[in-house]
């Protein structure tokens, strides 16, 4: 596995929390660019809204 300059811990809660983290872990492991993830069609948009927001507005609370 390729080493990276930084890594961040993650926490996800809710009915699809585990699925959200699993999907992000797969994306990181396969080095999927953020720009490509921004255009991804999520199966459950209501559960993945936070992921979409984070990809669209990184660094904003």
N, C-alpha and C positions, 0 to 999 in steps of 0.2 A: 504494500500500500504506500502510495506517495505521501511524504510528509508535507504538512501545510504550515504556514507561518502562524496561524492562530486557530483556536477552536473555542466554541462557546457551549456551555452546558444548556440543556433545554428542559423545559417542563411544559406539559400540556395536560389540561383537565377537560372533562366533559365526556359525553358518550362516545366520541370518536377520537379521544386523546391519543390512544395507542396507535391508531391508524395514521394519524397526522404525523407523529414522530417517526413511525416506520417509513412513511413516504419520503420524509425529509432526509432520513438516514440513507435511504437508497439513492436519492439525488446527490447527496454529498459524496457517497462512496464512488459513484459513477461520474463525478465531476460535471454534473449538468449545469450549464451556465444559468445564472439568474435570469437573464433575458429570455431564455427558452422556458423557464418555469413560469414567468409572468404570463405567457400565452397558453399555459396548460388549462385544459378543461377539467375541472374538479367534479367528481361523481356526486358529491354532497356539498354544494356551495355553502349552505348554511353552516356546516361544521368546519369548513375550510376557509371561511371568510378572513380569519386572522392571518392565515398564511398569505392569502391574496393581498391583504393590506400591508403586511410586512414586506412583501416583494415589490409592491408599488411605491411605498413610502418608507424605505429603510431608515432607521434611526429616529423616527418620529414616534412619540408616545400618544 
